[in-house]
C-alpha cells in the first residue's frame, strides 16, 4: 500500500491535520501496522513539496503550530491515476520458506520438520484471523478474508511440497 496515496485519498473528504490523518489511516488500514507520527509528517512534507497537497491553515497549539492539509487538483489527479492502475501480482517465485526446504535437503536436515513447523504457524495465524474476523466490522472481515485466502494457498503449497520431498531431495542432491 502506498501511504502517500492513501493519505491523499483520505484528504479528498476535506482538509485535515496530520494527527487526524494518522487516526483515520490507523482506523481503516493500520490495524496491524499503525503509522508513526513521523511517517505521516514526512509523507505530508513530500506531498507538499510535490504540489499534491497544500497547507489550508495553521493553528497555534500547545507545541508546534498545527498545519491543516488539503489535497490539490494535482493530488486528485494522482490519486485517480493510482486507483485506476492495477497492482502487480506478486508471484513469490523466490520464497524464504522454499529456500529453507532446499537448504535442509542439501545439508541433510529434516525438511519435513520445517514444513510441519510452518504449517503449525500458518494454522495458528489462521485461527487468530478467524477470531478477529468474527469480532471485526465488515472492512476488517474483508481484509482478514484476503489474508486467510493467501494462507490457504500457502498451506496447499506446504502439503504439495511435503508430498514431493523425496523427488525434490533427489533433484537438489543430484
Secondary structure, 3 states (H helix, E strand, C coil): CCHHHHHHHHHCCCCEEHHHHHHHHHHHCCCCCCCCHHHHHHHHHHHHHCCCEEEEEEECCCCCCEEEEEECHHHHHHHHHHHHCCCCCCCCCCCHHHHHHHHHHHCCCCHHHHHHHHHHHHHHHHHHHHHHHHHCCHHHHHHHHHHHHHHHHHHHHHHHHHHCHHHHHHHHCC
